[in-house]
Amino acid sequence: IGALRKVKVLETLGKSQLQRLADTVSEVAFKEGDVIIRQGDVGDTMFIIKEGQVRVTIDEQFKRRQTQLKRDGLTIADGDMPSFDPATANEVMRVEAGGYFGE
């Protein structure tokens, strides 16, 4: 519960609410450089940073390729999604311990 108490968006929750939340979440560790979620993926997870930091990046070329496919009226199947290239991605924010991102 201690880590959840440090998350600003959760600070209004009571002890029993935090306990219920703590009972449903799971801890996952990532190494430096790991990709947690890729641009274009469907988001269904909220990530709370317990320690360290996360770089959030956007690949503008990816966005242009994806927009062009939609503009051309093409249906995008999972295997046809333009690929995300970390080399062309721009950092848009950093999430520090106690912060969160995702759905």
Salt bridges, closest charged atoms under 4 A:
GLU11 OE2 - LYS8 NZ 3.54
GLU27 OE1 - LYS50 NZ 3.23
GLU60 OE1 - LYS63 NZ 3.91
GLU91 OE1 - ARG55 NE 2.77
GLU91 OE2 - ARG94 NE 2.80
